[in-house]
Amino acid sequence: MTTRHRPRLHLVRHGETEWARLGRHTGRTDVPLTEAGRVQARAIADRLAGIRFGRVLSSPLSRALETARLAGYGHVVEVEPDLAEWDYGAYEGRTTPEIRQSVRGWTIWGQGPRGGETAADVTARVDRVLVALDDVEGNVALFAHGHVLRVLTARWLGLPASEGRLFALGTATVSVLGWEREARVVERWNEAPHLR
């Protein structure tokens, strides 16, 4: 009997951007890292040092790709369009308090964005990523964004996308999704290497 090899996912949220610092929803706008974000991305290299990755994937947006490069993976990173951030439509660049001035009690997890992607759209994207990684042996690094990584985590655990609301995720953090026997689990969550 052969033992099935299972992927272990290291989720890396990109470093700080000006919009992230201000709490502005940053979906498809290609906002660059701040200088602090670049320092944070370099600190991620120390956190991931010594881990061998079978694959390293990144969102196509520059804030995620630059984080991957500054963390030392520029020579092996593969661009994965399905790891792009949630398309916020009309809410792009706006903060939650601004949106709530016209939509009382709004959350991305409940109502979603007007004119953007639905939770089902994001679910379909992250499910494709998870299926593509199912046969990877060992560690995988995913460089991406807050909301898409939270949805991916919910889906890893067999939960609907809306349960991503339970997984707060800061910028420049590393989280690990793995296994306890045959059950998918969260091994580590929201570790900020730059704060050590």
N, C-alpha and C positions, 0 to 999 in steps of 0.2 A: 504494500500500500504506500502510495506517495503522499507526502504532505504538501498541501496546496500552499503556495507562497502568496502572501497577502501584502498589498501596499500599505505603507505607513506614510500619512500625508503631513508634511510640515507646511502650515499655512503662514505666509508672511504678508502682512498688510504693509503697503508702501509707507515711506516716510512722510513727514509733515509737508503739507502744501498750505498756501495762504488760505485757500477756501476751507480746507479741513480745520485749520486753526480757528476760523471764524464760524464754524458750524454750518457752512453753506453746502447744500447737496451738490456733489460733484460727480455726475455720471459720465457723460461722453465728452465734456469739455476737457481739453488736454492741458490741465493746469500743472506746471512744473513743481518739483520739490523746492522747498525753501533751503537756505543754507543749513538750518537746523535739521531739516529732513535728510539732507545729504550726510550729515554727521551721524544721524540715527541709522541710516542705511549701512554705513561703514561698520557700525557697532554690531549689526546683524551678522556680519562675517565672523566675528568672534563667537557668537552664539551657535552658529552652524558649523564651526570648525570641527574637523574630524568626522563629520557625517558624510558617508558616501551616498550619492543620489543616483538612482537609476534614470530619473528624468527630472528636468527642471523646466517648468512652464511659467509663462508670464502673460498677463493681460497685454494687449497691444498698446495700451495708453502709456505715455512716457513716464509718468510718476511710478508706475509699477516696474517697467523695464529698467529705468535708471536705478531703482532700488536693487533689482537683481544684479545689475552690473557692478554697482558700488559694493555690494555684498560679496562680490568675487565670482559671479556666475555668468558673466557676459560671454564667455567662450562656449558655453553649453546651453544657454537658455533658448527655449523654443517659444515662439509667440503662439498663444492659444486665444483666438477671438472669443470663445465662449467664456473666458474669464474676465471680459470687460465688465465694468461696473453697471449696475441697474440703470437703464435709461429713464431719467426722471422727467422727461417731457417738459411740460410747462413749469415744473417746479425746479428745473435746473438752475443752480446758482442761488436759490432761495433758502432761507433757514426755516426750521420747523415753526418757530413763533410767527414768522412772516406768513407762512402758508395758513396757519391757524387763524389769522385775522379774517380770512374769507371762508375757510373750511374748519369749522369747530371740531376740536378733538382729533385732527388729522394725524395719521401715522402712515409710514410707508407700508407697514405690515397689515393695516386694515384697508383703507381706501385705495392705497397705491397712488401713483402719480397721474395727473390728468394729461393725456396725450403721450404717455410714455409706455414702458413695458408693464405688463401685468405680472403678478407673482407666478402665474403659470408659464409665462415666457421665460422668466429667469430660472424657474424649476427645470424646464426643458434643457436649457443651456448647461446648468451644472450637472444634471443627470447624464448628459453626453460626456462631460469631462470624467465623471466617476466611472462610467462604463469603459471609456478608453484607458483608464488607469487600472482597471480590475486585474489585468494580467501582469502588471509590473511587479517585479520581485524586489522587495525592500523599500527604501526610502524614496519619496517624491517631494520636491519643493514646488509650491505654488505661490507665485508673487501676484497679488491682486489687491482687491479693494474691500472696504468694510462690509457693505451690504451683500455683495455677491459671495464673499467668504462665509458670512453668517447663514445664507441660504444653503450653501454647499454643506456646511456643518449639519444643518437640520436634515438635509437629504441623506447625508452619511449615516445619520442615526435613524433613518426611516421615518422622519417626521415631515409634516407639510412645511412649505417655505415660510409660512407665517410664524412658525416657532423659532425662526432665526432671531426674533425679537428678544429671546432669552439669552443671547450670547453677545454681550457688549464687547466691542473690539476696538482698541485704540490704534492710533497710527504707529508704525514701526514696531509691531509686536509679532511674536512667533507663537503659534499654537500647534499642537500635535494631535492628529486623529489616528487612532490605532485600534488595537484589538484586545479584548479579554476573552481568551479562548476563541469561540467563533462569533462573539458579539462585537459589533463595532462600538467604540467608545471614544470619549474625549480623554486623552492622556494628560495634556497640559493645555492651559488656556490663557491667552492675553499676556504673555510674558514680554516685558519691555527691556531688552538687553541694554539699551542706552541709559537706563536708570540704575544699573548695578554699580 
